[in-house]
Amino acid sequence: MLKSYVRLALRHLTRSKSTGAINIAGLAIGMSITLLIGLWIVDESSFDHYAPDHARLVQAMVTYPIDNTGLTTDDYVCMPLGAAVKQYGNLFAKSSLVCNEKDRIIAAGNTQLSAHTLYGEYQLAEMFGFQMQKGSTISAKDPSTALIAQSLATALFGATDPIGKTIKVDNKADLTIGGVYADLPNNTTFHAIKAVLPWFNKANSYHNSESGWNNTNGHLYLQLATGVTPDQASQQIQALLKANSTNTRQTGLVYPMDRVHLHGDFTDGKPSGGRIRFVRLFGLIGAFVLLLACINFMNLSTARSQRLAKEVGIRKTIGSQRHQLITQFLCESVLVTFLALAIALLLTGLALPFFNQLAAKDIRLPWINPIFWTVLITFTILTGLIAGSYPALFLSGFSPIKTFKKANPLPRKILITLQFTVSLTLIIGTIVVFRQIDFVKDRPAGFSRDGLITIDLNTPDLQSNYDALRTELLAKNLAANVTAASMDINDYDNNTTPSWRGKPADMSPFLFNPINVTPEYGKTIGWSVIQGRDFSRDFTTDSNAVILNEAAVALIGIKNILGETIKFGDDNFHVIGVVKNMVSNSPYDRIDPAAFLGNGYKTVMTVRIRPGAPIHATLAAMQPVFKKYNPGSPFLYHFVDEVYATKFESEERIGNLASVFATLAVFISCLGLFGLAAFVAEQRTKEIGVRKVLGASITNLWALLSKDFLQQTILSIAISTPIAYLAMRNWLQGYQYHTPLSWWIFAAAGAGIIIITLITVSYQSLKAAFMNPITSLRSE
């Protein structure tokens, strides 16, 4: 019985070559897109599942009031907390403090290179399931021993066994390699880390907890003991902070690492989403694209129903039951879907390299995974049943008496309208995503990034020779200005609690980013002084001066701030100026209060290249200058504008992927529309011939055949506009700083979809209109 159904299905497909090919092509593209999106969602959802006990991994966080208007949650904590939790083995099985994640110069013999590293306690590798290729994680308990990734070991030592060999970090710390671990997959927190440096090494300034309970400097990761809940652990963290910190308004908590990646945003101390919105967005896109492909199948199947009407009528007349006809048509649908699956797998395999590059992933088809095949086959059967359900019910319901009557076009019109409603919603969403990215990119920076480069003063030679370096760069006319600071201008990552006259006793902790700068800082970066004056070497007292940004002044609440004293730790600083807010951290969020202290503690040099000077030639001329004062390390630098651009990478990837999927969604819709236009033109061949004989022009005939499709497109615009508006308004509310929803976005998208519709149907319409009327009248 099944064989006969399949044989009939194959016969129908071969009799309808054009519509059959369009059906298979549309389904294959839709299924390929859905498969890619599904693999992406699995990769995102399994973030930090690499560790065997990932369900017990948590990160310590602190929530505190900000500006007395709400709560903010920060994953930076005070260093003494890491030592304190070790007393509670009944709650925390393992723990690791982590800080100073940055690029460092790693040297072994004559080989020098830059690698992303951090300082961390040895249990970090155990907790996060580092797979040791050689050596052991326990070796990192030694303050002179490091763990390195396999890729770094190969780059430094080739095929030689690196265990026991020595590396020099930043030309100052000699460390022995105690273990080599396999490079971590992309969907892990520490995938970029190529070396874990020993926490208790003297080069790590935070290892002895000198930063105190009132300053946040690093991260604390914990593995909960068996049976312990995050709530129980949070209570203990809170108790430790309450007993030791003077910041009484903070609340300690732990948050599961399984949720940090996708649900890492907090609002008023409660989880409020994060990248999960992208997962949901792509999930909807995948479902919509597959739905479009299924709609194509339904439309084209019902369109060719009149070709099958006689056969259906005859079979019903001789006694075929409706369930037999339904089974036949569903078999055809499932068969088409499996043919489409084979093509979809081929398309997915070909598209994966491009997709991985676009999404910054390393996704592969899990060919040998039985779960993958079980899900894929089930998904294919369901898709076939969904795609074929309406045609099967529609065709099997034909009355033998009505087989020669014209089919009702209303179902097809509804499906076409639904197709373009979905496509237009995707187009509008994609435009809004890119508008949001451009809007944030154009946010006033408060300083000039053009021509700025930063150099980490990460070696003793660079730090001790800063003044000589600065003098020579200026003397050789290689720089317009040079300065140094305690933090990179793109990453103010330290928070502290200052004091001032009239400060409320219960004010929030960790309010300020304190940045130590040399006197030339403002002139080098080009900030705007709006009150008072800039730092100057002419004033010896400026070593105890501070310049505040607008956010800091607003928080302090003193109207005439100049001359006031702000206390950081045990040191008093007098306010000499106020500068405009500068975007240094997340460009999507509010700007934090910042205090620029004039005592000149230096870890990062910032150089302003002379305007108009050739960049590459200038950098090449700088290299021997740095080599002269820092002979043991390569000249490494970063362009400030390029580093800032990386802050948009995630949203840009999402936007690029969304644009590709939206384009393919429109293509799938046009594919079906093209087939339907061909069918309609064929059905009206005689009518067209009669009209041409009676004097109808090409334009009249084109308008006649295009009118219905255009009406359905306009209806889809009316339906999709409010849906897209509400959806994108809710999406934008996830950002504190976001673009407005301008009317022209909807108008442009609507006009675009009308043009696409007219282009798609015009070929078939004009082809029919130009046909010789004699040929038209002779057609059957």
Buried (B, 14 or more C-beta within 10 A) or exposed (E): EEEEBBEBBBEBBEEBEBBBEBBBBBBBBBBBBBBBBBBBBBBBBBBBBBBEBBEBBBBBBBBBBBBEEEBBBBBBBBBBBBEBBEEBEEBBBBBBBBBBBBBBBBBBEEEBBBBBBBBBBBBBBBBBBBEBBBBBBBBBBBBBBBBBBBEBBBBBBEEEEBBEBBBBBBBBBEBBBBBBBEBBBBBBBBBBBBBBBBBBBEBBEBBEBEBBBBBBBBBBBBBBBEEBEBEBBBBBBBEBBEEBBEBEEBBBBBBBBBBBBBBBBBBEBEBEBBBBBBBBBBBBBBEBBBBBBBBBBBBBBBBBBBBBBEBBBEBBEEEBEBEBBBBBBBBBBBBBBBBBBEBBBEBBEEBBEEBBEBBEBEBEBEEEEEEBEEEBEEBBBEBBBBBBBBBBBBBBEBEBEEBEEEBEBEBBBBBBBBBBBBBBBBBBBBBBBBBBBEBBBEEEBBBBBEBBBBBBBBBEBBBEBBEEBBEBBBEEEBBBBBBBBBBBBBBBBBBBBBEBEEBEEEBBBBBBBBBBBBBBBBBBBBBBBEBBBBBBEEEEEBEBBBBBBBBBBEBBEBEEBBEBEBBBEEEEBBBBBBBBBBBBBBBBEEBBBBBBBBBBBBBBBBBBBEEEBEEEEBBEBBEEBBEEBBEBBEBBBBBBBEBBBEBBEEBBBBBBBBBBBBBBBBBBBBBBBBBBBBBBBBBBBBBBBBBBEEEBEEEEBBBBBBEBBBEBBBBBBEBBBEBBBEBBEEBBEBBEBBBEBEEEBBEBBBEBBBEBBBEBBBEBBBEBBEBEBEEBBEEE
